[in-house]
Amino acid sequence: MKGAARKQLECIAEAGNGRYYDAPEAAALARRLQRAAQLSADGYRFRGKRVEGASVRGAAPALTPGQYLDTIGPGETRYRRAEGPASSTTGAAPARTAPSAFSRTRAPHR
């Protein structure tokens, strides 16, 4: 692309919060697409301190304010306990599983 056509594509990319890349041949296009996919995925990487939830409620690890990561297998139940001042709020956002209770997460059977 050259001239006005390239300017139009750059403008479209910018308007969509994207980027315009030149790709003169198929191999260059493949490299650009791979890099663009990697950059896009970086925003979705999970971050937090690793913690292992307990299999019984009484052994639930206490979590202070922060971000945590845990894994859970099919049919497993994990418990965690949130600690903080009474005025604080607690939230959980499981990925790929649906919480069956606020302090308990159960993975679906496959």
Backbone torsions as a table, in degrees:
resi	resn	phi	psi	omega
1	MET	NA	140.9	178.5
2	LYS	-141.4	160.9	171.1
3	GLY	61.3	-134.9	-174.4
4	ALA	-63.4	-37.4	-179.9
5	ALA	-62.6	-43.3	178.5
6	ARG	-64.7	-43.6	178.7
7	LYS	-58.3	-41.1	178.7
8	GLN	-63.1	-44.7	179.3
9	LEU	-65.5	-38.5	176.2
10	GLU	-62.9	-40.3	179.4
11	CYS	-65.2	-43.5	178.4
12	ILE	-61.8	-45.2	179.7
13	ALA	-60.7	-45.1	-179.6
14	GLU	-63.5	-42.7	-179.8
15	ALA	-63.0	-29.5	179.0
16	GLY	-95.2	16.9	-177.6
17	ASN	57.1	34.6	179.4
18	GLY	-115.7	-164.5	-179.8
19	ARG	-135.0	149.4	175.5
20	TYR	-101.6	133.3	177.3
21	TYR	-126.1	139.0	171.1
22	ASP	-82.1	140.8	176.4
23	ALA	-143.2	91.7	-174.7
24	PRO	-69.0	-21.8	178.1
25	GLU	-145.7	170.8	-174.1
26	ALA	-57.7	-41.8	-179.1
27	ALA	-63.3	-40.3	178.3
28	ALA	-65.7	-40.9	177.7
29	LEU	-61.5	-44.0	179.2
30	ALA	-60.0	-43.4	178.6
31	ARG	-63.8	-42.7	179.9
32	ARG	-63.8	-43.3	179.8
33	LEU	-65.6	-40.2	178.4
34	GLN	-63.2	-44.2	179.6
35	ARG	-66.0	-41.6	178.7
36	ALA	-62.6	-40.6	178.8
37	ALA	-64.6	-39.9	178.7
38	GLN	-64.6	-45.1	178.4
39	LEU	-62.4	-39.5	179.3
40	SER	-65.5	-41.1	-177.8
41	ALA	-70.8	-25.1	-178.2
42	ASP	-57.3	-33.0	179.8
43	GLY	-71.7	-11.5	-177.4
44	TYR	-108.9	11.4	178.4
45	ARG	-74.9	137.6	179.7
46	PHE	-79.6	138.3	180.0
47	ARG	-130.6	145.5	177.4
48	GLY	154.3	172.2	178.6
49	LYS	-79.0	133.4	178.6
50	ARG	-70.0	134.2	178.0
51	VAL	-144.3	148.6	178.1
52	GLU	-113.9	116.6	177.3
53	GLY	-66.7	154.8	-178.7
54	ALA	-88.4	155.6	179.4
55	SER	-83.3	-13.2	176.0
56	VAL	-127.3	146.7	-175.1
57	ARG	-56.9	-42.7	-176.7
58	GLY	-65.0	-19.2	-179.0
59	ALA	-102.6	11.7	-176.5
60	ALA	-60.1	130.5	177.0
61	PRO	-70.1	144.1	178.4
62	ALA	-82.6	129.5	178.7
63	LEU	-111.8	124.7	175.2
64	THR	-89.0	170.2	-179.0
65	PRO	-51.8	134.3	-179.6
66	GLY	157.5	-169.2	177.3
67	GLN	-116.0	137.5	-175.2
68	TYR	-133.0	154.1	176.1
69	LEU	-124.4	138.9	176.5
70	ASP	-146.0	159.5	174.6
71	THR	-119.0	156.6	-179.5
72	ILE	-147.4	136.2	-178.1
73	GLY	-94.9	170.3	179.4
74	PRO	-57.9	129.8	178.0
75	GLY	78.3	-2.8	-179.1
76	GLU	-82.0	152.8	172.7
77	THR	-122.1	133.6	178.7
78	ARG	-127.7	140.6	178.1
79	TYR	-117.1	143.7	174.3
80	ARG	-139.5	151.5	-178.9
81	ARG	-120.5	126.5	178.5
82	ALA	-92.7	130.9	177.6
83	GLU	-119.0	141.0	178.6
84	GLY	173.6	175.9	179.9
85	PRO	-63.1	153.8	-179.1
86	ALA	-59.7	-25.8	-178.0
87	SER	-82.2	-6.7	-176.9
88	SER	-84.5	162.3	176.0
89	THR	-114.1	153.5	-178.6
90	THR	-124.2	139.4	177.3
91	GLY	-138.4	152.8	177.8
92	ALA	-136.6	142.2	179.9
93	ALA	-136.0	83.6	178.8
94	PRO	-68.9	145.6	177.0
95	ALA	-108.1	130.1	179.2
96	ARG	69.2	5.2	173.9
97	THR	-134.2	156.4	177.4
98	ALA	-107.4	128.2	179.5
99	PRO	-69.6	134.1	177.6
100	SER	-93.9	-16.4	174.2
101	ALA	-155.5	158.7	-174.4
102	PHE	-61.3	-43.5	-177.3
103	SER	-95.7	9.0	-175.7
104	ARG	-137.9	137.3	177.3
105	THR	-123.4	131.1	-179.9
106	ARG	-124.3	126.9	179.0
107	ALA	-80.6	141.6	179.1
108	PRO	-69.6	150.6	175.0
109	HIS	-72.5	145.6	178.0
110	ARG	-111.0	NA	NA
